[in-house]
Amino acid sequence: MSPKPSEPHSECDTQSLTDSVTDYPVENGRRYHRYHEGAYPYPNDEQELDRLDMQHHMFKMVMKNQLYHVPLKDPQQILDIGTGSGIWPIEMAPLFPNAAITGTDLSPVQPTVVPENVHFLVDDATEDEWLWERDFFDFIHLGHMTGAMPSFKRLLRQTYEHLKPGGYIECHELDPKPKCDDNTMPPENPDGYSAYALHDWFDLNVRSSQDVEPSRQFRIAHRIERWMRDVGFVDVVQRIYKIPTNTWPTDKHLRDVGKWSESNWLEALSGWSYKPLLALGWSKPEIEVFLVDVRKSIQDRNVHAYMDFFVVTGRKPLPREKKA
């Protein structure tokens, strides 16, 4: 029998680093996960891991250097779902040295030298059965699940079941739909290509997530608050931060965030586009030509575009708080 995930990492951990898991497929010059291949349409290579760390830094800037917003008091078990490069558990480790912090992902791409209270597991959070018993975690962190799974609400329900009564959840999610408050952004064109190609990129990704099997939810951030309440969480709080697409703002802080945002978009764009657009029948040359216009739209400082970054927190009620 494998040791419980709360125990120190060993070679016999569930879904340990076997050849079958690390024999990564390479497509269009990018590397992808092997475990449950195809479930996640975005790369897992070093280029993507570096970008994820950059994105993590950007979101921390937006959140005034905070890693979390819930009132934690000596948590014993913390879970980070979709841990990616593993940077969030690693940075949480010195803040909560008494907690066992587990990061899970489809890809075992995290560092091997980590704080003693951190370990990583290959796991698919969409599975019916999790590796842990119910009412196990004090805090569960979810981040950046856009386009990653068929039902985010179902994941929230599973999270609810595996939190201890009184335990906390926190979701960090960017809404990729471009917005603008001053009419400098050209309007969308539902009948064809828009003058602002980022509109078309968003619409195509929505279509791909809905029309291509397996279906995936591409736009979830603005629904998380409602879904949390539906599942049963209490004390639900939603925070929304504006992230400019580039350095157009006059405010220094927002301009600095926009600098990181522009770099993040330009670095991510090809990896975020290949599989969704290929699934719609596009060729790689067609994608590359299209992305030239998308990059131009991202870099256009005359368009004051931004995206909303959602931070949503909630708590699993204690038994006495549940409705009769």
matplotlib code that plots the C-alpha trace (Angstrom):
import matplotlib.pyplot as plt

x = [0.0, 1.3, 1.9, -0.6, 0.0, 0.6, 3.7, 7.1, 7.6, 9.1, 9.7, 6.5, 4.2, 1.0, 1.8, 5.5, 7.9, 7.8, 8.9, 5.3, 4.5, 7.7, 7.7, 6.3, 4.8, 6.2, 3.9, 4.5, 7.8, 6.2, 6.1, 2.9, 1.8, 1.7, -0.4, -4.1, -2.8, -4.9, -6.8, -4.9, -4.3, -1.3, 2.4, 4.5, 8.0, 10.7, 9.5, 6.1, 7.4, 9.4, 6.3, 4.2, 6.8, 6.6, 2.8, 3.0, 5.1, 2.7, -0.3, 1.6, 2.2, -1.5, -2.3, 0.2, 2.6, 0.0, 0.0, -3.5, -6.3, -8.0, -7.5, -5.2, -4.3, -1.7, -3.0, -1.8, -2.8, -2.6, -3.4, -2.5, -4.4, -2.8, 0.5, 2.4, 6.0, 5.3, 6.2, 3.1, 3.7, 7.4, 6.7, 4.0, 6.4, 8.3, 5.1, 3.6, 6.4, 4.1, 1.9, 2.2, 1.8, 1.0, 1.0, -0.7, -0.5, -0.7, 3.0, 5.9, 7.8, 8.4, 11.8, 13.2, 14.9, 12.1, 11.4, 10.9, 7.2, 6.4, 5.9, 4.4, 2.2, 1.0, -2.8, -5.9, -8.3, -11.2, -11.1, -14.1, -12.0, -9.3, -6.2, -7.3, -10.3, -13.0, -12.6, -8.8, -7.5, -7.4, -6.8, -7.1, -5.8, -6.9, -5.4, -5.4, -7.9, -9.2, -9.6, -8.4, -11.4, -15.0, -16.7, -15.1, -18.2, -17.7, -14.1, -15.4, -17.8, -15.0, -12.9, -15.8, -16.0, -12.2, -12.0, -12.4, -15.4, -14.2, -11.5, -10.9, -10.8, -9.2, -9.4, -7.2, -8.4, -7.9, -10.9, -9.3, -12.1, -10.6, -12.4, -12.1, -13.7, -13.0, -14.1, -10.6, -11.0, -12.7, -15.9, -16.3, -17.6, -19.9, -20.1, -16.4, -13.0, -12.7, -10.5, -9.0, -7.6, -7.6, -11.4, -11.2, -8.6, -10.9, -14.0, -12.1, -10.9, -14.4, -15.6, -12.9, -13.5, -17.2, -17.1, -14.1, -14.1, -13.4, -15.2, -13.5, -14.7, -12.7, -14.4, -15.0, -13.6, -16.7, -18.8, -16.7, -18.4, -21.9, -20.6, -19.0, -22.3, -24.2, -21.8, -22.3, -19.4, -20.0, -18.3, -17.7, -15.7, -14.8, -12.0, -11.5, -8.3, -7.7, -4.7, -3.8, -2.7, 0.3, 1.8, -1.0, -2.0, -0.7, -0.8, 2.7, 1.6, -0.8, 1.8, 4.3, 1.7, 0.9, 4.6, 4.5, 1.1, 2.3, 5.4, 3.2, 0.8, 3.5, 5.3, 2.1, 0.2, 1.6, 1.3, -2.3, -3.2, -1.8, -4.0, -7.3, -7.0, -5.6, -8.6, -10.8, -9.1, -6.6, -3.1, 0.0, 0.9, -2.7, -2.3, 1.1, -0.3, -3.3, -1.1, 0.8, -2.3, -3.1, 0.3, -0.1, -3.4, -1.8, 1.0, -1.3, -1.0, -3.7, -6.2, -6.7, -7.6, -7.5, -8.6, -10.2, -8.3, -10.6, -9.6, -12.5, -12.4, -14.8, -15.1, -16.7, -19.3, -19.1, -21.8, -23.7, -23.8, -25.4, -29.0, -31.5]
y = [0.0, 3.5, 5.8, 8.5, 11.8, 13.6, 11.5, 12.4, 11.9, 8.6, 6.5, 4.5, 7.5, 7.2, 8.0, 8.4, 9.6, 6.6, 6.4, 6.3, 9.6, 11.4, 10.2, 13.5, 14.0, 16.9, 18.6, 21.7, 22.3, 22.3, 19.6, 18.3, 16.1, 12.3, 11.3, 11.5, 12.8, 15.4, 16.4, 19.7, 21.5, 23.7, 23.0, 21.8, 22.5, 24.7, 27.7, 27.4, 26.8, 30.0, 31.8, 30.4, 31.8, 35.2, 35.1, 34.2, 37.3, 39.5, 38.3, 38.8, 42.4, 42.8, 41.3, 43.5, 40.6, 38.3, 34.6, 34.1, 36.1, 33.8, 34.0, 30.9, 29.9, 27.1, 24.9, 21.3, 20.2, 22.5, 21.5, 23.3, 22.0, 22.5, 23.5, 24.0, 24.9, 24.5, 28.0, 28.7, 25.8, 26.5, 30.2, 29.1, 26.7, 29.1, 30.9, 27.7, 25.4, 23.1, 22.4, 19.6, 21.4, 19.2, 20.4, 18.3, 18.4, 16.2, 16.8, 16.0, 19.1, 20.7, 21.0, 18.1, 20.1, 21.8, 22.7, 19.7, 20.4, 20.5, 17.6, 17.1, 14.4, 13.6, 13.6, 14.5, 16.6, 15.7, 12.0, 10.8, 9.6, 11.7, 10.3, 11.7, 11.0, 13.6, 16.5, 16.3, 19.7, 23.0, 25.1, 24.3, 26.7, 26.6, 28.7, 29.2, 26.5, 28.4, 25.9, 23.0, 21.0, 20.2, 21.4, 23.8, 23.7, 19.9, 20.6, 23.0, 20.4, 17.9, 20.6, 21.2, 17.5, 17.3, 20.4, 20.1, 21.9, 25.5, 25.0, 27.6, 27.6, 30.3, 30.6, 32.8, 33.1, 35.5, 36.2, 36.3, 38.4, 41.8, 44.8, 48.6, 51.5, 54.4, 53.2, 53.0, 49.3, 48.4, 46.5, 42.8, 41.6, 38.6, 38.1, 38.0, 39.2, 42.2, 45.2, 44.1, 40.5, 39.7, 39.6, 36.9, 35.0, 34.9, 33.9, 31.1, 29.7, 29.7, 27.9, 25.3, 24.6, 24.0, 22.2, 20.0, 16.8, 16.7, 19.9, 22.4, 25.5, 28.4, 31.3, 30.5, 33.4, 35.5, 32.5, 31.2, 33.3, 32.0, 28.4, 28.5, 29.6, 26.9, 24.2, 25.3, 27.5, 30.4, 33.8, 33.9, 37.1, 38.1, 40.5, 41.8, 43.4, 45.0, 43.8, 46.0, 44.2, 46.5, 49.7, 52.1, 53.2, 56.5, 55.0, 53.7, 50.6, 49.6, 50.5, 48.1, 45.4, 46.0, 45.6, 42.1, 41.4, 42.2, 39.9, 37.2, 37.3, 37.4, 34.5, 32.4, 33.1, 30.3, 27.7, 28.8, 28.7, 25.7, 22.9, 24.8, 26.2, 23.0, 21.3, 23.7, 22.6, 25.4, 24.7, 25.8, 28.4, 29.8, 30.0, 31.8, 34.4, 35.0, 35.4, 38.2, 40.3, 39.1, 40.2, 43.6, 44.0, 43.1, 45.7, 48.5, 51.2, 53.2, 50.6, 50.8, 47.1, 45.1, 41.8, 41.1, 38.9, 37.3, 36.2, 34.3, 32.9, 30.8, 28.7, 25.3, 25.8, 24.1, 21.5, 23.9, 26.5, 24.3, 24.9, 22.4]
z = [0.0, -0.8, 2.1, 2.7, 0.8, 4.2, 4.8, 3.3, -0.4, -1.3, -4.5, -3.8, -3.6, -5.6, -9.3, -8.5, -11.2, -13.5, -17.1, -18.2, -16.5, -17.6, -21.2, -22.3, -25.8, -27.9, -30.4, -32.4, -30.6, -27.2, -24.5, -22.8, -19.9, -20.3, -17.3, -18.5, -21.8, -23.5, -20.3, -20.2, -23.5, -22.4, -22.3, -19.3, -20.7, -19.1, -21.1, -19.7, -16.1, -16.3, -17.5, -14.7, -12.2, -13.9, -13.8, -10.1, -9.5, -11.4, -9.4, -6.2, -7.3, -7.8, -4.4, -2.6, -2.1, -0.5, -1.2, 0.4, 2.0, 4.4, 8.2, 8.7, 12.2, 12.4, 9.6, 9.5, 6.0, 3.0, -0.6, -3.8, -6.8, -10.2, -8.6, -11.9, -11.1, -7.4, -6.5, -4.4, -1.9, -1.8, -0.8, 1.7, 3.4, 5.7, 6.6, 8.0, 9.0, 11.0, 8.0, 5.5, 2.1, -0.9, -4.5, -7.1, -10.9, -14.0, -14.6, -12.2, -13.2, -9.8, -8.2, -6.3, -3.6, -1.6, 2.0, 4.3, 4.7, 1.0, -1.4, -4.8, -6.2, -9.7, -9.4, -11.4, -9.3, -11.6, -10.5, -8.6, -5.7, -4.2, -2.4, 0.9, 3.2, 3.5, 6.0, 5.7, 4.7, 6.6, 3.5, -0.3, -2.9, -6.5, -9.3, -13.0, -14.1, -17.1, -20.0, -17.8, -16.9, -17.8, -14.6, -12.2, -10.0, -9.6, -8.5, -5.9, -4.6, -4.2, -2.5, -0.1, 0.8, 1.6, 3.7, 7.4, 8.9, 9.3, 6.6, 3.9, 0.1, -2.0, -5.8, -8.0, -11.6, -14.5, -16.7, -20.2, -21.7, -22.7, -21.2, -21.5, -19.7, -22.0, -25.5, -26.8, -27.6, -30.9, -30.5, -31.1, -34.4, -34.0, -37.8, -38.6, -37.6, -35.2, -35.5, -32.2, -32.7, -29.0, -29.2, -31.8, -29.9, -26.9, -28.9, -30.7, -27.4, -26.0, -29.2, -29.0, -25.3, -26.1, -29.4, -29.0, -27.0, -24.1, -23.5, -21.1, -19.4, -20.7, -18.9, -15.2, -13.1, -12.9, -11.8, -9.0, -6.3, -7.2, -7.5, -4.1, -2.5, -4.4, -3.2, 0.4, 1.3, 3.7, 4.3, 0.5, -0.4, -4.0, -4.8, -8.4, -9.6, -12.9, -14.9, -17.9, -21.0, -21.4, -20.0, -21.0, -17.5, -16.1, -12.6, -11.8, -10.0, -12.8, -15.4, -13.7, -13.5, -17.2, -18.1, -16.5, -18.0, -21.6, -21.1, -19.7, -22.6, -25.3, -23.7, -23.2, -26.4, -28.7, -26.0, -25.2, -28.8, -30.6, -29.3, -29.1, -32.6, -34.2, -32.7, -34.7, -37.9, -38.2, -39.6, -37.7, -40.4, -40.1, -36.4, -36.6, -39.1, -36.8, -33.7, -35.3, -35.2, -31.6, -30.5, -32.1, -30.2, -26.9, -27.5, -28.7, -26.0, -27.7, -26.6, -22.8, -22.4, -19.2, -17.7, -14.4, -11.9, -9.4, -5.9, -4.2, -0.7, 1.3, 4.4, 4.9, 7.7, 11.1, 11.7, 13.9, 11.1, 8.6, 7.8, 9.2]

ax = plt.figure().add_subplot(projection="3d")
ax.plot(x, y, z, "-o")
ax.set_aspect("equal")
plt.show()
